[in-house]
Each structure stands twice: as C-alpha cells, then as structure tokens.
Amino acid sequence: MLLLILIALAAVLVVAVALVAVGRVTGQLDSSVKQAIYDRAEAVDYVAELLPDDVTAQLSYEELAQLLQYHLDYLAAQGVAHAQGDEPLDPGPALASEDDALAYVIGRAADTGPVADDVWIAQVITGNERYLRAIGAIGPEVD
C-alpha cells in the first residue's frame, strides 16, 4: 500500500514538473519575435496577381522574380532583411526608404535587366511590400 502511494506521489511530481517546464517554454516562445519567411515562388504569384494586366502581359515571371530579388538585395543592404540562417546585422529597428528602394531597383534593372518601365518597377515594389506585410515581415511605418 505504501509503495502505491509513493508511486502515485512520484507520478504527480513528474507531471507537475513537466507542466511547469512546458508552461515556461511556451511563455518564452510566445514572447519571442516571430520570424517571417520569404517564399520566392509565393511572392512572385502574390505580386503578379496585384499587377495590372498590361504589365503582366509584358513582364515574365522570371523578370518579375529578378525585380523582386533586386528589392530584397536593397533591403538586405539596408540591414532590413537577411537570408535564412544568417544573423541580422542590427537587432534593433531597421528602416528603409521607399524612394531609395525604387532608385536602387531601377538602377539594377537598367544595368543588368530586365528591361522594365519605371512605373512597372514601382508597382512591383509596392506589391512586394504588400507581400512582406502579409507575411509579417514589415512593421508599422516610422515618421
């Protein structure tokens, strides 16, 4: 009888310790920053859906993907984005200018392609920013 009581107390103690440990880890994970993962194929589809028909009729998916990559390159250069597995440059809030991003992508597209109208590029960047907001990668605007 005493053995059964000791086994029951041990089981209750093990369950209590497990619940405390799980609760603590759950609390830590809940308060940690959620990492947004950029899916290139999903982003291309998302942005293509937002673009006007006349743009998608002339801009291929490969060219759209290249423009999106240029935008990501700009964000990485500003310390706003980083490749999965890489540590961010600065753990604090990061800022990027929309005008500078547009100038950067237009410059890269002019140097290496694809041939795209500046208005198209602005629409692609806007679409990419909407995708980034949708996945939780962009926070609120800063004055």
PLY file of the C-alpha trace (Angstrom):
ply
format ascii 1.0
element vertex 143
property float x
property float y
property float z
element edge 142
property int vertex1
property int vertex2
end_header
0.00 0.00 0.00
2.79 2.41 0.92
4.52 1.54 -2.34
1.41 2.52 -4.33
1.19 5.86 -2.51
4.87 6.58 -3.25
4.38 5.69 -6.93
1.31 7.95 -7.14
3.19 10.85 -5.48
6.14 10.35 -7.83
3.80 10.38 -10.84
2.11 13.58 -9.61
5.51 15.19 -9.06
6.73 14.23 -12.55
3.55 15.60 -14.15
3.82 18.85 -12.16
7.46 19.37 -13.19
6.58 18.64 -16.83
3.68 21.10 -16.80
5.84 23.84 -15.29
8.60 23.22 -17.86
6.19 23.22 -20.80
4.45 26.34 -19.48
7.75 28.18 -19.11
8.94 27.31 -22.63
5.54 28.18 -24.10
5.69 31.58 -22.41
9.18 32.21 -23.77
8.17 31.25 -27.30
5.03 33.36 -27.11
7.02 36.46 -26.21
9.76 35.87 -28.81
9.72 37.62 -32.18
8.16 35.54 -34.91
10.41 35.22 -37.95
8.82 35.87 -41.33
10.00 33.55 -44.09
10.01 34.93 -47.64
8.88 32.32 -50.17
10.08 33.47 -53.59
7.53 31.48 -55.63
4.70 32.61 -53.38
5.91 36.22 -53.61
6.05 36.12 -57.41
2.50 34.75 -57.59
1.26 37.24 -54.98
2.80 40.26 -56.72
1.75 39.07 -60.20
-1.87 38.97 -59.00
-1.61 42.60 -57.90
-0.06 43.93 -61.11
-2.23 45.37 -63.90
-2.85 43.11 -66.90
-0.80 45.29 -69.26
2.25 44.83 -67.00
1.89 41.07 -66.61
1.40 40.75 -70.36
4.88 42.17 -70.94
6.81 41.15 -67.83
7.63 37.45 -67.49
7.63 35.60 -64.18
11.42 35.31 -64.40
11.76 39.08 -64.91
9.35 39.72 -62.04
11.36 37.37 -59.81
14.54 39.27 -60.76
12.97 42.63 -59.85
11.80 41.17 -56.52
15.35 39.92 -55.90
16.73 43.41 -56.55
14.29 44.78 -53.99
15.38 42.13 -51.47
19.02 42.98 -52.21
18.27 46.61 -51.36
16.54 45.61 -48.12
19.49 43.39 -47.18
21.95 46.21 -47.90
19.94 48.42 -45.53
20.04 45.78 -42.81
16.29 45.26 -43.00
16.36 41.72 -44.39
18.75 38.80 -44.22
18.99 35.35 -45.71
17.64 32.47 -43.68
20.39 31.17 -41.43
22.27 34.49 -41.41
22.17 36.68 -38.36
20.66 40.15 -38.83
23.21 42.96 -38.90
21.46 45.01 -36.23
18.87 43.54 -33.85
17.22 46.94 -33.41
14.55 48.51 -35.59
15.62 48.79 -39.22
14.49 51.44 -41.68
14.39 51.56 -45.46
13.25 54.36 -47.74
10.72 53.59 -50.47
12.27 56.21 -52.76
15.75 54.80 -52.28
14.44 51.28 -52.91
12.85 52.42 -56.17
16.04 54.17 -57.30
18.11 51.10 -56.41
15.87 48.64 -58.29
15.60 50.93 -61.34
19.39 51.24 -61.39
19.95 47.49 -61.11
17.36 46.78 -63.79
18.96 49.34 -66.11
22.41 47.80 -65.57
21.59 44.10 -65.80
17.99 43.74 -66.92
15.17 43.04 -67.13
14.03 45.86 -69.36
11.15 47.32 -67.41
9.32 50.61 -67.27
9.94 52.66 -64.11
6.20 52.64 -63.35
6.19 48.83 -63.53
9.11 48.69 -61.13
7.27 50.97 -58.69
4.23 48.67 -58.92
6.41 45.59 -58.34
8.00 47.17 -55.25
4.58 48.16 -53.91
3.34 44.61 -54.47
6.41 43.16 -52.78
5.89 45.43 -49.78
2.28 44.25 -49.57
3.52 40.65 -49.62
6.07 41.44 -46.90
3.30 42.98 -44.76
1.07 39.94 -45.38
3.73 37.56 -44.04
4.50 39.85 -41.10
7.97 40.94 -42.27
7.22 44.68 -42.26
6.23 46.53 -39.14
4.43 49.85 -38.82
5.72 52.94 -40.64
8.00 55.28 -38.75
7.73 59.06 -39.02
0 1
1 2
2 3
3 4
4 5
5 6
6 7
7 8
8 9
9 10
10 11
11 12
12 13
13 14
14 15
15 16
16 17
17 18
18 19
19 20
20 21
21 22
22 23
23 24
24 25
25 26
26 27
27 28
28 29
29 30
30 31
31 32
32 33
33 34
34 35
35 36
36 37
37 38
38 39
39 40
40 41
41 42
42 43
43 44
44 45
45 46
46 47
47 48
48 49
49 50
50 51
51 52
52 53
53 54
54 55
55 56
56 57
57 58
58 59
59 60
60 61
61 62
62 63
63 64
64 65
65 66
66 67
67 68
68 69
69 70
70 71
71 72
72 73
73 74
74 75
75 76
76 77
77 78
78 79
79 80
80 81
81 82
82 83
83 84
84 85
85 86
86 87
87 88
88 89
89 90
90 91
91 92
92 93
93 94
94 95
95 96
96 97
97 98
98 99
99 100
100 101
101 102
102 103
103 104
104 105
105 106
106 107
107 108
108 109
109 110
110 111
111 112
112 113
113 114
114 115
115 116
116 117
117 118
118 119
119 120
120 121
121 122
122 123
123 124
124 125
125 126
126 127
127 128
128 129
129 130
130 131
131 132
132 133
133 134
134 135
135 136
136 137
137 138
138 139
139 140
140 141
141 142
